[in-house]
Amino acid sequence: MNQIPESKKNHLWRKTIWYTDPEAFPLGPHHSAEVYCCEESNGYAVWYARRLAKDDKRNTGQADNGDYLLRYFRKTQRDDAIEFAVLCANRSESVDEVIAALDVLAHQAQKV
């Protein structure tokens, strides 16, 4: 049975938009882009975790690798937070378009 890391127990919703194929790169490098919604001490946060390779064609200068707080919601806005995360992560069927849209949001967000 896999143990859930302590840092991920407060995640309400998460979607990995793209990740390095472990079959093609079993020893790394491991890259990914994901959106998740988590409960914080006084509300809910929607995050964009961007971990792309330096030579990835999706690097347009809009955002660097890192964790971006896209939006924060009050304790009473749990459903709104989850909805925002879902809509951000599912804007398009194209992975490239979703990452480009998230990079635009990240440009306006707080990088942590």
N, C-alpha and C positions, 0 to 999 in steps of 0.2 A: 504494500500500500504506500502510495506517495504522500509525503507530508507537505502540507501547504506552508510555504515560508510565511513567517510572522508578518512581514511587510505586505503580503498580498491578501491577508485575511479580511481586510476592510474594503476590498474591491467589490463593488456592486455589479459592475459590467465591464468587460474588456473585449477588445477585438484586435487581433494582430492583422494589420493591413497587408504586410509583406515581411518575409523573413528569408534568410539565406537557406537554401536547400541543404539539409544536413547530409543527404546522400551524396551530393556533389562536393561538399566541403566538410567531411567528417571531423577534421581537426581544426576547423576554423578557416577563415575568419567568420564570425557570426554577426550578421547585421539584421536589423529589423526596424519596422515602424509600427507603432500601435497607439490606440486610443483607449483610455480607461476612465471609469468613473469610480471614485472611492469616497468613503465616509471619512470626514475629518472631525476634529473635536467639536467644532461649532458650525458644521455645514457639510457641503458636498463639493468636491473638486473634480473637474474634468481635465485630464492631462493628455498631452501628446508626447510620447517618448520616441525620439528620432535617433536612430543609430544606423546611418547609411555609410557605405564605404566612401573614402575621399574621392575616388574616381567614378562614383556612381553618376550616371547620366541625369539623374533627377536632382542633382545639386545645382540649383539655379542662383544661389546667393540670397534667396529669400530667408532661409533659416539654416543654422548650423546644427550639428548634432547636439542633443541635450534633451532635457525634460522641460516642457512648456506647460504652464498653468493656463489653459485656454479660457476657463471661466470658473467662477466660484458661486455657489448657490447657498442660500440660507437653509437651516435645518428643516424648515417647512416645505422646501422645494426639491425633495428627493426625486420625485417622478420627472420634474423638469430637467434635473441634472442628467438623469439616465437618458431621457429623450434627446437632449442636446448631444450627448456622447454618441448615441446611436446614429443620429442624423449626420454628424461630422464624419463618422467612420464609413458611412454608406452613401456618400454623395453621388457616387458613380460606380459603374461596374469595372471601370478602368482603374487599376492600382495607381498608375502614374497620375491620373487626374485627381484621385483622392489625396495622394501625397502632396501634389501641387497646391490643392485647396488648403490642406492642413498647414503647409509652409506659409501660406498667406496669413492664416490665423495666427500662426506662431510668431510672425513678424510683429504682430500687434499685441502679443501675449507677454507674460512675465516668464523669463527663462530662469530655471532654478538649477 
